[in-house]
Amino acid sequence: MKIVLGIDTSLITDPLRVAELASHLLDVVVEVNREYMRQFRGRIPPLLQSGVKWRQEPWAGVFEEFADCLTVLKRRWGDCDDVSPYRIAELQEYAGEPASHSIYYRKNPRQPHFIGGAMVLPPQTYTYHVQVRRGDGKIEDVSRLLGM
């Protein structure tokens, strides 16, 4: 299952609203990943031991893809909104940890294009980055751990 956000986000000018909408999509991907991990118990490796690397989506700036763990494993790469839901699902499903995601965004007046490790959604003046919030409240930047 691949979830692709292919809407004209230039019509959504509130960066907080964009982050809120992305948050809902990330929740869906986490649940899909958890279901796969239940169905294929023992056959989906832990993300940090899987050989998956962080990589910018080749279509960055055109649309944003939220890929499930099976897609990430098959192609051996993912960006922050792909690898974070994988890691969150594994922490929840395998370790029973109440992990969640954190979406950070900042205004980039000098660099209105893609900045490594984050999706830039139009109006392309904001950079968004997804990280994992562990059960103890600590933040884990999975993208950096995978080579960003």
CYANA upper distance limits for C-alpha pairs under 8 A (distance plus 0.5 A):
  1 MET  CA     67 ALA  CA      7.96
  1 MET  CA     68 ASP  CA      6.85
  1 MET  CA     71 THR  CA      8.24
  2 LYS  CA     65 GLU  CA      8.03
  2 LYS  CA     66 PHE  CA      7.11
  2 LYS  CA     67 ALA  CA      5.59
  2 LYS  CA     68 ASP  CA      6.62
  2 LYS  CA     71 THR  CA      8.01
  3 ILE  CA     25 LEU  CA      8.44
  3 ILE  CA     29 VAL  CA      8.24
  3 ILE  CA     65 GLU  CA      6.68
  3 ILE  CA     66 PHE  CA      5.67
  3 ILE  CA     67 ALA  CA      6.60
  3 ILE  CA     68 ASP  CA      8.33
  4 VAL  CA     63 PHE  CA      8.10
  4 VAL  CA     64 GLU  CA      6.67
  4 VAL  CA     65 GLU  CA      4.86
  4 VAL  CA     66 PHE  CA      6.28
  4 VAL  CA     67 ALA  CA      8.27
  5 LEU  CA     63 PHE  CA      6.87
  5 LEU  CA     64 GLU  CA      5.81
  5 LEU  CA     65 GLU  CA      6.42
  5 LEU  CA     66 PHE  CA      7.93
  6 GLY  CA     63 PHE  CA      5.80
  6 GLY  CA     64 GLU  CA      7.15
  7 ILE  CA     63 PHE  CA      8.15
  8 ASP  CA     12 ILE  CA      8.49
  9 THR  CA     13 THR  CA      8.23
  9 THR  CA     18 VAL  CA      8.36
  9 THR  CA    121 LEU  CA      7.07
  9 THR  CA    122 PRO  CA      6.20
  9 THR  CA    123 PRO  CA      7.96
 10 SER  CA    121 LEU  CA      8.11
 10 SER  CA    122 PRO  CA      5.21
 10 SER  CA    123 PRO  CA      5.64
 12 ILE  CA     17 ARG  CA      7.94
 12 ILE  CA     18 VAL  CA      7.35
 13 THR  CA     18 VAL  CA      8.45
 13 THR  CA    122 PRO  CA      8.45
 13 THR  CA    123 PRO  CA      7.20
 14 ASP  CA     18 VAL  CA      7.03
 15 PRO  CA     19 ALA  CA      6.72
 15 PRO  CA    105 TYR  CA      8.16
 15 PRO  CA    126 TYR  CA      7.53
 16 LEU  CA     20 GLU  CA      6.64
 17 ARG  CA     21 LEU  CA      6.69
 18 VAL  CA     22 ALA  CA      6.68
 19 ALA  CA     23 SER  CA      6.55
 19 ALA  CA    103 ILE  CA      7.12
 19 ALA  CA    105 TYR  CA      8.28
 19 ALA  CA    128 TYR  CA      8.10
 20 GLU  CA     24 HIS  CA      7.12
 21 LEU  CA     25 LEU  CA      7.17
 22 ALA  CA     26 LEU  CA      6.68
 23 SER  CA     27 ASP  CA      6.75
 23 SER  CA    101 HIS  CA      8.40
 23 SER  CA    103 ILE  CA      7.91
 24 HIS  CA     28 VAL  CA      6.99
 25 LEU  CA     29 VAL  CA      6.88
 25 LEU  CA     66 PHE  CA      7.93
 26 LEU  CA     30 VAL  CA      6.67
 26 LEU  CA     66 PHE  CA      7.75
 26 LEU  CA     81 ASP  CA      7.61
 26 LEU  CA     85 PRO  CA      6.88
 26 LEU  CA    101 HIS  CA      8.40
 27 ASP  CA     31 GLU  CA      6.87
 27 ASP  CA     85 PRO  CA      8.21
 28 VAL  CA     32 VAL  CA      6.76
 29 VAL  CA     33 ASN  CA      6.55
 29 VAL  CA     66 PHE  CA      7.61
 29 VAL  CA     67 ALA  CA      7.81
 29 VAL  CA     68 ASP  CA      6.48
 29 VAL  CA     85 PRO  CA      6.71
 30 VAL  CA     34 ARG  CA      6.65
 30 VAL  CA     68 ASP  CA      8.46
 30 VAL  CA     85 PRO  CA      5.34
 30 VAL  CA     86 TYR  CA      7.14
 30 VAL  CA     88 ILE  CA      7.18
 30 VAL  CA     89 ALA  CA      5.80
 31 GLU  CA     35 GLU  CA      6.74
 31 GLU  CA     89 ALA  CA      7.63
 32 VAL  CA     36 TYR  CA      6.83
 32 VAL  CA     68 ASP  CA      7.51
 33 ASN  CA     37 MET  CA      6.64
 33 ASN  CA     68 ASP  CA      6.56
 33 ASN  CA     69 CYS  CA      6.36
 33 ASN  CA     85 PRO  CA      7.92
 33 ASN  CA     86 TYR  CA      6.85
 33 ASN  CA     89 ALA  CA      6.40
 34 ARG  CA     38 ARG  CA      6.75
 34 ARG  CA     89 ALA  CA      5.68
 34 ARG  CA     90 GLU  CA      7.60
 34 ARG  CA     92 GLN  CA      8.33
 34 ARG  CA     93 GLU  CA      6.64
 35 GLU  CA     39 GLN  CA      6.72
 36 TYR  CA     40 PHE  CA      6.37
 36 TYR  CA     41 ARG  CA      8.45
 37 MET  CA     41 ARG  CA      5.84
 37 MET  CA     42 GLY  CA      8.26
 37 MET  CA     43 ARG  CA      8.45
 37 MET  CA     44 ILE  CA      6.88
 37 MET  CA     90 GLU  CA      8.04
 37 MET  CA     93 GLU  CA      7.73
 38 ARG  CA     93 GLU  CA      8.22
 40 PHE  CA     44 ILE  CA      7.01
 45 PRO  CA     49 GLN  CA      7.21
 45 PRO  CA     50 SER  CA      6.09
 46 PRO  CA     50 SER  CA      6.51
 46 PRO  CA     87 ARG  CA      8.21
 46 PRO  CA     90 GLU  CA      7.29
 47 LEU  CA     51 GLY  CA      8.14
 47 LEU  CA     52 VAL  CA      7.40
 47 LEU  CA     83 VAL  CA      8.23
 47 LEU  CA     86 TYR  CA      7.40
 47 LEU  CA     87 ARG  CA      6.67
 47 LEU  CA     90 GLU  CA      8.37
 48 LEU  CA     52 VAL  CA      7.96
 48 LEU  CA    145 LEU  CA      8.31
 48 LEU  CA    146 LEU  CA      7.83
 50 SER  CA     73 LEU  CA      8.04
 51 GLY  CA     76 ARG  CA      7.30
 52 VAL  CA     72 VAL  CA      7.82
 52 VAL  CA     73 LEU  CA      7.09
 52 VAL  CA     76 ARG  CA      5.03
 52 VAL  CA     77 TRP  CA      5.54
 52 VAL  CA     78 GLY  CA      7.91
 52 VAL  CA    146 LEU  CA      7.58
 53 LYS  CA     76 ARG  CA      6.88
 53 LYS  CA     77 TRP  CA      5.26
 53 LYS  CA     78 GLY  CA      7.18
 53 LYS  CA    146 LEU  CA      5.41
 53 LYS  CA    147 GLY  CA      6.64
 54 TRP  CA     77 TRP  CA      5.99
 54 TRP  CA     78 GLY  CA      5.72
 54 TRP  CA     79 ASP  CA      5.95
 54 TRP  CA     80 CYS  CA      7.99
 54 TRP  CA     83 VAL  CA      8.25
 54 TRP  CA    143 SER  CA      6.11
 54 TRP  CA    144 ARG  CA      8.12
 54 TRP  CA    146 LEU  CA      5.59
 54 TRP  CA    147 GLY  CA      6.04
 54 TRP  CA    148 MET  CA      6.13
 55 ARG  CA     77 TRP  CA      6.28
 55 ARG  CA     78 GLY  CA      5.99
 55 ARG  CA     79 ASP  CA      5.86
 55 ARG  CA    148 MET  CA      7.58
 56 GLN  CA     60 ALA  CA      7.62
 56 GLN  CA     78 GLY  CA      7.69
 56 GLN  CA     79 ASP  CA      6.01
 56 GLN  CA    116 GLY  CA      7.52
 56 GLN  CA    117 GLY  CA      7.37
 57 GLU  CA     78 GLY  CA      7.85
 57 GLU  CA     79 ASP  CA      7.01
 59 TRP  CA     63 PHE  CA      7.03
 59 TRP  CA     64 GLU  CA      8.27
 60 ALA  CA     64 GLU  CA      7.16
 60 ALA  CA    114 PHE  CA      7.53
 60 ALA  CA    119 MET  CA      7.52
 60 ALA  CA    120 VAL  CA      8.20
 61 GLY  CA    113 HIS  CA      7.98
 61 GLY  CA    114 PHE  CA      7.28
 61 GLY  CA    119 MET  CA      8.06
 61 GLY  CA    120 VAL  CA      6.84
 61 GLY  CA    121 LEU  CA      7.14
 61 GLY  CA    122 PRO  CA      8.39
 64 GLU  CA    119 MET  CA      7.85
 64 GLU  CA    121 LEU  CA      8.46
 65 GLU  CA     81 ASP  CA      8.44
 65 GLU  CA     82 ASP  CA      8.48
 66 PHE  CA     81 ASP  CA      6.42
 66 PHE  CA     82 ASP  CA      6.09
 67 ALA  CA     71 THR  CA      6.59
 67 ALA  CA     72 VAL  CA      7.08
 67 ALA  CA     78 GLY  CA      8.25
 67 ALA  CA     81 ASP  CA      8.18
 67 ALA  CA     82 ASP  CA      5.66
 68 ASP  CA     72 VAL  CA      6.87
 68 ASP  CA     82 ASP  CA      7.10
 68 ASP  CA     85 PRO  CA      8.27
 68 ASP  CA     86 TYR  CA      7.60
 69 CYS  CA     73 LEU  CA      6.53
 69 CYS  CA     82 ASP  CA      7.95
 69 CYS  CA     83 VAL  CA      8.15
 69 CYS  CA     85 PRO  CA      8.45
 69 CYS  CA     86 TYR  CA      5.95
 70 LEU  CA     74 LYS  CA      6.57
 71 THR  CA     75 ARG  CA      6.76
 72 VAL  CA     76 ARG  CA      6.13
 72 VAL  CA     77 TRP  CA      6.06
 72 VAL  CA     78 GLY  CA      6.20
 72 VAL  CA     82 ASP  CA      7.57
 72 VAL  CA     83 VAL  CA      8.05
 73 LEU  CA     77 TRP  CA      7.59
 78 GLY  CA     82 ASP  CA      5.77
 78 GLY  CA     83 VAL  CA      6.24
 79 ASP  CA     83 VAL  CA      6.66
 79 ASP  CA    117 GLY  CA      7.31
 79 ASP  CA    118 ALA  CA      8.29
 79 ASP  CA    143 SER  CA      7.31
 80 CYS  CA     84 SER  CA      6.31
 80 CYS  CA    117 GLY  CA      6.88
 80 CYS  CA    118 ALA  CA      7.21
 80 CYS  CA    129 HIS  CA      7.05
 80 CYS  CA    130 VAL  CA      5.99
 80 CYS  CA    131 GLN  CA      7.64
 80 CYS  CA    142 VAL  CA      7.84
 80 CYS  CA    143 SER  CA      6.01
 81 ASP  CA     85 PRO  CA      7.24
 81 ASP  CA    129 HIS  CA      8.21
 81 ASP  CA    130 VAL  CA      6.36
 82 ASP  CA     86 TYR  CA      7.17
 83 VAL  CA     87 ARG  CA      6.72
 83 VAL  CA    142 VAL  CA      7.27
 83 VAL  CA    143 SER  CA      7.45
 84 SER  CA     88 ILE  CA      6.56
 84 SER  CA    101 HIS  CA      7.64
 84 SER  CA    130 VAL  CA      7.17
 84 SER  CA    131 GLN  CA      6.56
 84 SER  CA    132 VAL  CA      6.44
 84 SER  CA    142 VAL  CA      6.78
 84 SER  CA    143 SER  CA      8.16
 85 PRO  CA     89 ALA  CA      6.47
 85 PRO  CA    101 HIS  CA      8.05
 86 TYR  CA     90 GLU  CA      6.79
 87 ARG  CA     91 LEU  CA      6.67
 87 ARG  CA    132 VAL  CA      8.01
 87 ARG  CA    142 VAL  CA      8.13
 88 ILE  CA     92 GLN  CA      6.63
 88 ILE  CA     99 ALA  CA      6.07
 88 ILE  CA    100 SER  CA      6.54
 88 ILE  CA    101 HIS  CA      7.81
 88 ILE  CA    132 VAL  CA      7.07
 89 ALA  CA     93 GLU  CA      6.28
 90 GLU  CA     94 TYR  CA      5.88
 90 GLU  CA     95 ALA  CA      7.64
 91 LEU  CA     95 ALA  CA      5.51
 91 LEU  CA     96 GLY  CA      6.77
 91 LEU  CA     97 GLU  CA      5.86
 91 LEU  CA     98 PRO  CA      7.97
 91 LEU  CA     99 ALA  CA      6.92
 92 GLN  CA     96 GLY  CA      5.13
 92 GLN  CA     97 GLU  CA      5.28
 92 GLN  CA     98 PRO  CA      6.29
 92 GLN  CA     99 ALA  CA      6.71
 93 GLU  CA     97 GLU  CA      8.24
 97 GLU  CA    134 ARG  CA      7.92
 97 GLU  CA    135 GLY  CA      6.10
 98 PRO  CA    134 ARG  CA      7.49
 98 PRO  CA    135 GLY  CA      5.35
 99 ALA  CA    132 VAL  CA      7.40
 99 ALA  CA    133 ARG  CA      6.10
 99 ALA  CA    134 ARG  CA      5.10
 99 ALA  CA    135 GLY  CA      5.43
100 SER  CA    132 VAL  CA      6.42
100 SER  CA    133 ARG  CA      5.64
100 SER  CA    134 ARG  CA      7.20
100 SER  CA    135 GLY  CA      8.30
101 HIS  CA    130 VAL  CA      7.12
101 HIS  CA    131 GLN  CA      6.20
101 HIS  CA    132 VAL  CA      5.14
101 HIS  CA    133 ARG  CA      5.89
102 SER  CA    130 VAL  CA      6.19
102 SER  CA    131 GLN  CA      5.72
102 SER  CA    132 VAL  CA      6.55
102 SER  CA    133 ARG  CA      6.67
103 ILE  CA    128 TYR  CA      7.13
103 ILE  CA    129 HIS  CA      6.14
103 ILE  CA    130 VAL  CA      5.09
103 ILE  CA    131 GLN  CA      6.97
104 TYR  CA    127 THR  CA      8.49
104 TYR  CA    128 TYR  CA      6.01
104 TYR  CA    129 HIS  CA      5.69
104 TYR  CA    130 VAL  CA      6.91
104 TYR  CA    131 GLN  CA      8.47
105 TYR  CA    126 TYR  CA      6.74
105 TYR  CA    127 THR  CA      5.71
105 TYR  CA    128 TYR  CA      4.79
105 TYR  CA    129 HIS  CA      6.85
106 ARG  CA    126 TYR  CA      5.87
106 ARG  CA    127 THR  CA      5.97
106 ARG  CA    128 TYR  CA      7.42
107 LYS  CA    125 THR  CA      6.07
107 LYS  CA    126 TYR  CA      4.93
107 LYS  CA    127 THR  CA      6.99
108 ASN  CA    112 PRO  CA      6.47
108 ASN  CA    125 THR  CA      5.63
108 ASN  CA    126 TYR  CA      6.13
108 ASN  CA    127 THR  CA      7.31
109 PRO  CA    125 THR  CA      6.42
111 GLN  CA    115 ILE  CA      8.27
111 GLN  CA    125 THR  CA      7.95
112 PRO  CA    124 GLN  CA      5.61
112 PRO  CA    125 THR  CA      5.42
112 PRO  CA    126 TYR  CA      7.90
113 HIS  CA    120 VAL  CA      7.20
113 HIS  CA    124 GLN  CA      6.69
113 HIS  CA    125 THR  CA      8.17
114 PHE  CA    118 ALA  CA      7.58
114 PHE  CA    119 MET  CA      7.11
114 PHE  CA    120 VAL  CA      6.13
114 PHE  CA    127 THR  CA      8.13
115 ILE  CA    119 MET  CA      8.03
115 ILE  CA    120 VAL  CA      8.04
115 ILE  CA    127 THR  CA      7.68
116 GLY  CA    148 MET  CA      7.73
117 GLY  CA    129 HIS  CA      7.13
117 GLY  CA    143 SER  CA      7.34
117 GLY  CA    148 MET  CA      6.74
118 ALA  CA    127 THR  CA      6.46
118 ALA  CA    128 TYR  CA      5.66
118 ALA  CA    129 HIS  CA      5.04
118 ALA  CA    130 VAL  CA      8.02
119 MET  CA    127 THR  CA      6.52
119 MET  CA    128 TYR  CA      5.76
119 MET  CA    129 HIS  CA      6.99
120 VAL  CA    124 GLN  CA      6.02
120 VAL  CA    125 THR  CA      8.06
120 VAL  CA    126 TYR  CA      6.58
120 VAL  CA    127 THR  CA      5.31
120 VAL  CA    128 TYR  CA      6.60
121 LEU  CA    126 TYR  CA      7.51
121 LEU  CA    127 THR  CA      7.87
121 LEU  CA    128 TYR  CA      8.41
122 PRO  CA    126 TYR  CA      8.26
130 VAL  CA    141 ASP  CA      8.42
131 GLN  CA    139 ILE  CA      7.24
131 GLN  CA    140 GLU  CA      6.58
131 GLN  CA    141 ASP  CA      5.53
131 GLN  CA    142 VAL  CA      7.08
131 GLN  CA    143 SER  CA      8.29
132 VAL  CA    139 ILE  CA      6.19
132 VAL  CA    140 GLU  CA      5.55
132 VAL  CA    141 ASP  CA      6.80
132 VAL  CA    142 VAL  CA      7.55
133 ARG  CA    137 GLY  CA      6.28
133 ARG  CA    138 LYS  CA      6.32
133 ARG  CA    139 ILE  CA      5.17
133 ARG  CA    140 GLU  CA      6.81
134 ARG  CA    138 LYS  CA      5.83
134 ARG  CA    139 ILE  CA      6.62
134 ARG  CA    140 GLU  CA      7.47
141 ASP  CA    145 LEU  CA      7.02
142 VAL  CA    146 LEU  CA      6.69
143 SER  CA    147 GLY  CA      7.02
143 SER  CA    148 MET  CA      5.99
144 ARG  CA    148 MET  CA      5.09
